[in-house]
Amino acid sequence: MDDEASRVSSVVEQILGWMHRKLRQNNADPLKDFNI
């Protein structure tokens, strides 16, 4: 169970890192994607 938790947190970190890089690359207002 502990092994699975660390695997999940690793995937979450990868996704957050990818989102962070993508937002910085676009250098745009992220709220535009939600059409608020």
mmCIF file of the N, C-alpha and C atoms, coordinates in Angstrom:
data_MODEL
# 
_entry.id   MODEL 
# 
loop_
_atom_site.group_PDB 
_atom_site.id 
_atom_site.type_symbol 
_atom_site.label_atom_id 
_atom_site.label_alt_id 
_atom_site.label_comp_id 
_atom_site.label_asym_id 
_atom_site.label_entity_id 
_atom_site.label_seq_id 
_atom_site.pdbx_PDB_ins_code 
_atom_site.Cartn_x 
_atom_site.Cartn_y 
_atom_site.Cartn_z 
_atom_site.occupancy 
_atom_site.B_iso_or_equiv 
_atom_site.pdbx_formal_charge 
_atom_site.auth_seq_id 
_atom_site.auth_comp_id 
_atom_site.auth_asym_id 
_atom_site.auth_atom_id 
_atom_site.pdbx_PDB_model_num 
ATOM 1   N N  . MET A 1 1  ? 0.843   -1.205 0.000   1.00 0.00 ? 1  MET A N  1 
ATOM 2   C CA . MET A 1 1  ? 0.000   0.000  0.000   1.00 0.00 ? 1  MET A CA 1 
ATOM 3   C C  . MET A 1 1  ? 0.872   1.247  0.000   1.00 0.00 ? 1  MET A C  1 
ATOM 4   N N  . ASP A 1 2  ? 1.926   1.207  0.785   1.00 0.00 ? 2  ASP A N  1 
ATOM 5   C CA . ASP A 1 2  ? 2.825   2.367  0.822   1.00 0.00 ? 2  ASP A CA 1 
ATOM 6   C C  . ASP A 1 2  ? 3.467   2.570  -0.548  1.00 0.00 ? 2  ASP A C  1 
ATOM 7   N N  . ASP A 1 3  ? 3.768   1.461  -1.229  1.00 0.00 ? 3  ASP A N  1 
ATOM 8   C CA . ASP A 1 3  ? 4.398   1.543  -2.542  1.00 0.00 ? 3  ASP A CA 1 
ATOM 9   C C  . ASP A 1 3  ? 3.460   2.228  -3.534  1.00 0.00 ? 3  ASP A C  1 
ATOM 10  N N  . GLU A 1 4  ? 2.185   1.878  -3.471  1.00 0.00 ? 4  GLU A N  1 
ATOM 11  C CA . GLU A 1 4  ? 1.226   2.480  -4.400  1.00 0.00 ? 4  GLU A CA 1 
ATOM 12  C C  . GLU A 1 4  ? 1.070   3.970  -4.118  1.00 0.00 ? 4  GLU A C  1 
ATOM 13  N N  . ALA A 1 5  ? 1.073   4.354  -2.852  1.00 0.00 ? 5  ALA A N  1 
ATOM 14  C CA . ALA A 1 5  ? 0.926   5.769  -2.500  1.00 0.00 ? 5  ALA A CA 1 
ATOM 15  C C  . ALA A 1 5  ? 2.084   6.578  -3.072  1.00 0.00 ? 5  ALA A C  1 
ATOM 16  N N  . SER A 1 6  ? 3.289   6.043  -2.977  1.00 0.00 ? 6  SER A N  1 
ATOM 17  C CA . SER A 1 6  ? 4.444   6.791  -3.491  1.00 0.00 ? 6  SER A CA 1 
ATOM 18  C C  . SER A 1 6  ? 4.382   6.855  -5.013  1.00 0.00 ? 6  SER A C  1 
ATOM 19  N N  . ARG A 1 7  ? 3.839   5.800  -5.644  1.00 0.00 ? 7  ARG A N  1 
ATOM 20  C CA . ARG A 1 7  ? 3.735   5.802  -7.104  1.00 0.00 ? 7  ARG A CA 1 
ATOM 21  C C  . ARG A 1 7  ? 2.717   6.864  -7.536  1.00 0.00 ? 7  ARG A C  1 
ATOM 22  N N  . VAL A 1 8  ? 1.606   6.952  -6.818  1.00 0.00 ? 8  VAL A N  1 
ATOM 23  C CA . VAL A 1 8  ? 0.572   7.938  -7.164  1.00 0.00 ? 8  VAL A CA 1 
ATOM 24  C C  . VAL A 1 8  ? 1.114   9.350  -6.983  1.00 0.00 ? 8  VAL A C  1 
ATOM 25  N N  . SER A 1 9  ? 1.817   9.587  -5.878  1.00 0.00 ? 9  SER A N  1 
ATOM 26  C CA . SER A 1 9  ? 2.329   10.939 -5.635  1.00 0.00 ? 9  SER A CA 1 
ATOM 27  C C  . SER A 1 9  ? 3.364   11.298 -6.694  1.00 0.00 ? 9  SER A C  1 
ATOM 28  N N  . SER A 1 10 ? 4.090   10.307 -7.187  1.00 0.00 ? 10 SER A N  1 
ATOM 29  C CA . SER A 1 10 ? 5.079   10.574 -8.232  1.00 0.00 ? 10 SER A CA 1 
ATOM 30  C C  . SER A 1 10 ? 4.372   11.002 -9.516  1.00 0.00 ? 10 SER A C  1 
ATOM 31  N N  . VAL A 1 11 ? 3.270   10.334 -9.842  1.00 0.00 ? 11 VAL A N  1 
ATOM 32  C CA . VAL A 1 11 ? 2.517   10.688 -11.051 1.00 0.00 ? 11 VAL A CA 1 
ATOM 33  C C  . VAL A 1 11 ? 1.928   12.087 -10.908 1.00 0.00 ? 11 VAL A C  1 
ATOM 34  N N  . VAL A 1 12 ? 1.417   12.396 -9.723  1.00 0.00 ? 12 VAL A N  1 
ATOM 35  C CA . VAL A 1 12 ? 0.827   13.722 -9.489  1.00 0.00 ? 12 VAL A CA 1 
ATOM 36  C C  . VAL A 1 12 ? 1.890   14.801 -9.667  1.00 0.00 ? 12 VAL A C  1 
ATOM 37  N N  . GLU A 1 13 ? 3.082   14.539 -9.154  1.00 0.00 ? 13 GLU A N  1 
ATOM 38  C CA . GLU A 1 13 ? 4.163   15.530 -9.298  1.00 0.00 ? 13 GLU A CA 1 
ATOM 39  C C  . GLU A 1 13 ? 4.505   15.737 -10.765 1.00 0.00 ? 13 GLU A C  1 
ATOM 40  N N  . GLN A 1 14 ? 4.507   14.655 -11.549 1.00 0.00 ? 14 GLN A N  1 
ATOM 41  C CA . GLN A 1 14 ? 4.819   14.778 -12.972 1.00 0.00 ? 14 GLN A CA 1 
ATOM 42  C C  . GLN A 1 14 ? 3.761   15.618 -13.675 1.00 0.00 ? 14 GLN A C  1 
ATOM 43  N N  . ILE A 1 15 ? 2.489   15.371 -13.331 1.00 0.00 ? 15 ILE A N  1 
ATOM 44  C CA . ILE A 1 15 ? 1.405   16.118 -13.978 1.00 0.00 ? 15 ILE A CA 1 
ATOM 45  C C  . ILE A 1 15 ? 1.475   17.593 -13.603 1.00 0.00 ? 15 ILE A C  1 
ATOM 46  N N  . LEU A 1 16 ? 1.703   17.875 -12.319 1.00 0.00 ? 16 LEU A N  1 
ATOM 47  C CA . LEU A 1 16 ? 1.792   19.275 -11.885 1.00 0.00 ? 16 LEU A CA 1 
ATOM 48  C C  . LEU A 1 16 ? 2.963   19.962 -12.576 1.00 0.00 ? 16 LEU A C  1 
ATOM 49  N N  . GLY A 1 17 ? 4.085   19.267 -12.687 1.00 0.00 ? 17 GLY A N  1 
ATOM 50  C CA . GLY A 1 17 ? 5.248   19.849 -13.342 1.00 0.00 ? 17 GLY A CA 1 
ATOM 51  C C  . GLY A 1 17 ? 4.962   20.140 -14.808 1.00 0.00 ? 17 GLY A C  1 
ATOM 52  N N  . TRP A 1 18 ? 4.233   19.208 -15.467 1.00 0.00 ? 18 TRP A N  1 
ATOM 53  C CA . TRP A 1 18 ? 3.909   19.405 -16.877 1.00 0.00 ? 18 TRP A CA 1 
ATOM 54  C C  . TRP A 1 18 ? 2.979   20.604 -17.051 1.00 0.00 ? 18 TRP A C  1 
ATOM 55  N N  . MET A 1 19 ? 1.964   20.699 -16.183 1.00 0.00 ? 19 MET A N  1 
ATOM 56  C CA . MET A 1 19 ? 1.041   21.831 -16.268 1.00 0.00 ? 19 MET A CA 1 
ATOM 57  C C  . MET A 1 19 ? 1.784   23.141 -16.044 1.00 0.00 ? 19 MET A C  1 
ATOM 58  N N  . HIS A 1 20 ? 2.701   23.150 -15.063 1.00 0.00 ? 20 HIS A N  1 
ATOM 59  C CA . HIS A 1 20 ? 3.453   24.367 -14.752 1.00 0.00 ? 20 HIS A CA 1 
ATOM 60  C C  . HIS A 1 20 ? 4.287   24.802 -15.953 1.00 0.00 ? 20 HIS A C  1 
ATOM 61  N N  . ARG A 1 21 ? 4.970   23.834 -16.595 1.00 0.00 ? 21 ARG A N  1 
ATOM 62  C CA . ARG A 1 21 ? 5.786   24.164 -17.773 1.00 0.00 ? 21 ARG A CA 1 
ATOM 63  C C  . ARG A 1 21 ? 4.904   24.678 -18.902 1.00 0.00 ? 21 ARG A C  1 
ATOM 64  N N  . LYS A 1 22 ? 3.750   24.039 -19.107 1.00 0.00 ? 22 LYS A N  1 
ATOM 65  C CA . LYS A 1 22 ? 2.886   24.428 -20.218 1.00 0.00 ? 22 LYS A CA 1 
ATOM 66  C C  . LYS A 1 22 ? 2.362   25.850 -20.007 1.00 0.00 ? 22 LYS A C  1 
ATOM 67  N N  . LEU A 1 23 ? 1.961   26.171 -18.767 1.00 0.00 ? 23 LEU A N  1 
ATOM 68  C CA . LEU A 1 23 ? 1.459   27.521 -18.499 1.00 0.00 ? 23 LEU A CA 1 
ATOM 69  C C  . LEU A 1 23 ? 2.559   28.548 -18.722 1.00 0.00 ? 23 LEU A C  1 
ATOM 70  N N  . ARG A 1 24 ? 3.782   28.223 -18.307 1.00 0.00 ? 24 ARG A N  1 
ATOM 71  C CA . ARG A 1 24 ? 4.880   29.184 -18.481 1.00 0.00 ? 24 ARG A CA 1 
ATOM 72  C C  . ARG A 1 24 ? 5.218   29.341 -19.955 1.00 0.00 ? 24 ARG A C  1 
ATOM 73  N N  . GLN A 1 25 ? 5.115   28.253 -20.732 1.00 0.00 ? 25 GLN A N  1 
ATOM 74  C CA . GLN A 1 25 ? 5.408   28.335 -22.165 1.00 0.00 ? 25 GLN A CA 1 
ATOM 75  C C  . GLN A 1 25 ? 4.385   29.239 -22.847 1.00 0.00 ? 25 GLN A C  1 
ATOM 76  N N  . ASN A 1 26 ? 3.115   29.015 -22.533 1.00 0.00 ? 26 ASN A N  1 
ATOM 77  C CA . ASN A 1 26 ? 2.059   29.797 -23.172 1.00 0.00 ? 26 ASN A CA 1 
ATOM 78  C C  . ASN A 1 26 ? 2.101   31.241 -22.695 1.00 0.00 ? 26 ASN A C  1 
ATOM 79  N N  . ASN A 1 27 ? 2.502   31.433 -21.432 1.00 0.00 ? 27 ASN A N  1 
ATOM 80  C CA . ASN A 1 27 ? 2.572   32.781 -20.856 1.00 0.00 ? 27 ASN A CA 1 
ATOM 81  C C  . ASN A 1 27 ? 1.252   33.513 -21.080 1.00 0.00 ? 27 ASN A C  1 
ATOM 82  N N  . ALA A 1 28 ? 0.148   32.768 -20.911 1.00 0.00 ? 28 ALA A N  1 
ATOM 83  C CA . ALA A 1 28 ? -1.179  33.350 -21.123 1.00 0.00 ? 28 ALA A CA 1 
ATOM 84  C C  . ALA A 1 28 ? -2.003  33.200 -19.855 1.00 0.00 ? 28 ALA A C  1 
ATOM 85  N N  . ASP A 1 29 ? -3.142  33.854 -19.841 1.00 0.00 ? 29 ASP A N  1 
ATOM 86  C CA . ASP A 1 29 ? -4.022  33.767 -18.666 1.00 0.00 ? 29 ASP A CA 1 
ATOM 87  C C  . ASP A 1 29 ? -4.680  32.387 -18.639 1.00 0.00 ? 29 ASP A C  1 
ATOM 88  N N  . PRO A 1 30 ? -4.386  31.563 -17.646 1.00 0.00 ? 30 PRO A N  1 
ATOM 89  C CA . PRO A 1 30 ? -4.951  30.207 -17.622 1.00 0.00 ? 30 PRO A CA 1 
ATOM 90  C C  . PRO A 1 30 ? -6.474  30.213 -17.536 1.00 0.00 ? 30 PRO A C  1 
ATOM 91  N N  . LEU A 1 31 ? -7.062  31.284 -17.020 1.00 0.00 ? 31 LEU A N  1 
ATOM 92  C CA . LEU A 1 31 ? -8.521  31.320 -16.900 1.00 0.00 ? 31 LEU A CA 1 
ATOM 93  C C  . LEU A 1 31 ? -9.187  31.400 -18.270 1.00 0.00 ? 31 LEU A C  1 
ATOM 94  N N  . LYS A 1 32 ? -8.446  31.800 -19.302 1.00 0.00 ? 32 LYS A N  1 
ATOM 95  C CA . LYS A 1 32 ? -9.034  31.888 -20.637 1.00 0.00 ? 32 LYS A CA 1 
ATOM 96  C C  . LYS A 1 32 ? -9.525  30.522 -21.099 1.00 0.00 ? 32 LYS A C  1 
ATOM 97  N N  . ASP A 1 33 ? -8.836  29.463 -20.654 1.00 0.00 ? 33 ASP A N  1 
ATOM 98  C CA . ASP A 1 33 ? -9.222  28.118 -21.081 1.00 0.00 ? 33 ASP A CA 1 
ATOM 99  C C  . ASP A 1 33 ? -10.595 27.731 -20.543 1.00 0.00 ? 33 ASP A C  1 
ATOM 100 N N  . PHE A 1 34 ? -11.025 28.385 -19.450 1.00 0.00 ? 34 PHE A N  1 
ATOM 101 C CA . PHE A 1 34 ? -12.295 28.002 -18.832 1.00 0.00 ? 34 PHE A CA 1 
ATOM 102 C C  . PHE A 1 34 ? -13.454 28.886 -19.303 1.00 0.00 ? 34 PHE A C  1 
ATOM 103 N N  . ASN A 1 35 ? -13.154 29.878 -20.152 1.00 0.00 ? 35 ASN A N  1 
ATOM 104 C CA . ASN A 1 35 ? -14.208 30.746 -20.691 1.00 0.00 ? 35 ASN A CA 1 
ATOM 105 C C  . ASN A 1 35 ? -15.041 31.373 -19.586 1.00 0.00 ? 35 ASN A C  1 
ATOM 106 N N  . ILE A 1 36 ? -14.379 31.923 -18.586 1.00 0.00 ? 36 ILE A N  1 
ATOM 107 C CA . ILE A 1 36 ? -15.117 32.565 -17.489 1.00 0.00 ? 36 ILE A CA 1 
ATOM 108 C C  . ILE A 1 36 ? -15.495 33.988 -17.904 1.00 0.00 ? 36 ILE A C  1 
# 
